[in-house]
């Protein structure tokens, strides 16, 4: 397996324009979604950087805030504050979720970096979120197709965790499922305590 990135997707440079950044990221999204595999994710993880993570997580937060705005019937003075809070929650929620997943993968002897995991996770979640938004609005079949997108996203995430942390399939699966199980247990405990108290 070559550690050099393939030449079908150009590298990003600091002198590139915004349009070249967007075009290159779109090529990377398409590559990851069309050809998911350990080789593709292993090549992509060598391209991870903090600026690419920040640009994508801001784009994700803005897109989610925009979808909330489109679903609101009217605009009030509180609306910009609401969208700003939504963006903060999306950004904070993304990093918190990825950090818990990262710690879990490291507990299973994973070797990758947090930046690599965030970058590759965004290569999956950002385009799938956009696709999800449009597919969910298809009459009659949208909800079924959204379920398939969720399954596909989960499979991609497991492959991504394998590639980032050099884990076998079972450890990557455990590292992916464990944070979900722990969070559901915590939510269940809080609900139980709320009912009992």
N, C-alpha and C positions, 0 to 999 in steps of 0.2 A: 504494500500500500504506500503510495507516494505521499509525503507530507507537504508537497508543494500544491498550492491551489491550482485548480484547472484553469485553462485560459478562456473558457467560454463566458465567464463573468469577469469584467474588468475590475481591478482593484480600485479602491477609493483613495484619492489623494487630497492633501490639504489645500491644493490650489484649484480643485474642481469647483464647478458652479453648482448651484442648488438643483438645476435641472439634471446635471450629470449624476448627482447624489441620488435623486429620486429615481432616475432611469436605472442606475446600478442596483439600488435596493429592490426595485420591481423585478429585475432579472434574478436577483438572489431569492426573492419570495417564490417566483415561478419555479426556479430550480429545486428548491427545498420541497415545495408542494407536489411537483410532478415526478421527481426522482428521489423520494426519501430513502435514505439508506445510511449505513455507517460511514461509507466513503465520503458521501456528500457532506454530512454533518462534520466529519473529521476535517475535511478541507475548509469548511466554513469557519470552524472554531479558530483557525489560525488567523482569521481576519477580524476577530472580535476586538473592539476597543470601547473605552468609556464614552467617547463622543457619539459613536454609532448607537450605543445603548440609550443614551440620553435623548438623541434625536427621535428614535423610534418610540420610546416610552412617552415622550411629549406628543407625538403624532397619535398614539393610541388614546391618550387622555383627551386630546382635542376631538378625536372622532367620536368617542363615547359621549362627551359633552354635547357635541353637535346632534347626535341621535336623540339625546334627552331633549334638546331644544326643539327638534322637529316633532317630538311627541307631545309637546306642551301646547295647549290651546291658545294661550295669550302670553304677552310679555308684561312683566311688572318691574318695579324697582328692585325687588329682591332677586329677580331672575339671574343677573350677572353674578351675584354672590353665590347663588345655588350652583351655577355652572363651575365657578372657581372651586368651590368645596368638592364638587364631583370630580374635577380634575385632580385635586390633591388626594382624594380617596383612591382614585384609579392608580396614580403613581405610587402612593404608599402601599396600597394593597398588592400591586405587582411586585415591588421589591420585598415586601414581607413574605409573600408566598414563595418567591424564588429563593429567599434566604433560608426559609424552613426546609424547602426541598434540597437546597445546596447542603445544609447541615446533615440532612438525612442521608444524602448520597455520600458525603464524607464519612459518616458513621459506618457505611457499608464499604469503606476503603476506596472511595472514589478519589480521583487525582486531579480533576479539572479545576478551573478557577471560576469564581463567582461571575466575573465579567463575561467569560465564554458562555456560561449557562444562561445568563440574562440575554445576551445577544442572540443566541440560537433560539431561545424561547420566544423572543420577539419576532424572529423570522417565521415562526409558526403562528403565534397568536395574533399578530397584527393583520396579516391577510385573511386569516380565518374569521376574525371579528368582523371585518368588512363584508366578506362573503356571507357570513351568518346573518348580518343585518338585512341584506337583500333577499336571501333565501327564505327567511322567516316571513316575509311579506307575500310569498307566493300562495295564492288561495288554494285551499284543500290539501296540498301536499307539503307546504312549507314546514309544518311542525315535524313531519317524519324525516324530511331532508336535514333539518337542524340536528336531529338525533344522530343521523349518520355523520354529520360534520363533527359532533362531539366525540364520537367513537374514533374517527380519523385523527382528530387532534390529540386524543389520548395515546393512540398508537405512535404518532409522530413524536410526542413528548417522551415516551419510553425509549424510542430509538435515539433521540437527542441526548437523554441522560446517559445512555450507553456510550455514545460517542464522546461526550464531554468528559466523563469520569472514567472511561475505560473499564466499564463494569460488564459482567456477563448478563444475559437476559433476565435471570431470576433476581439478581441483586438490583438491576435497574428497575424492574417491575416493583419490587419491594420499596425501593427508594421513591418511586412515584406514588404508590398507594399509601404509604405510611403517613405522610402529612395530612392527607384527606381523612384517614381514619382517626388520627389524633384530633383534628379540628372538629370532626363530627362528634367525637366523644366529649370534647370540651363544651361544645354547644349543647349537647344533650345534658351534661352535668349542670350547666348554667340554667337550662330550662327546668330541670328537676328541682334545683335549689330554689328557683323562683316560685315554683308551685308549692313546695314544702314550706318555705318561709313565708 
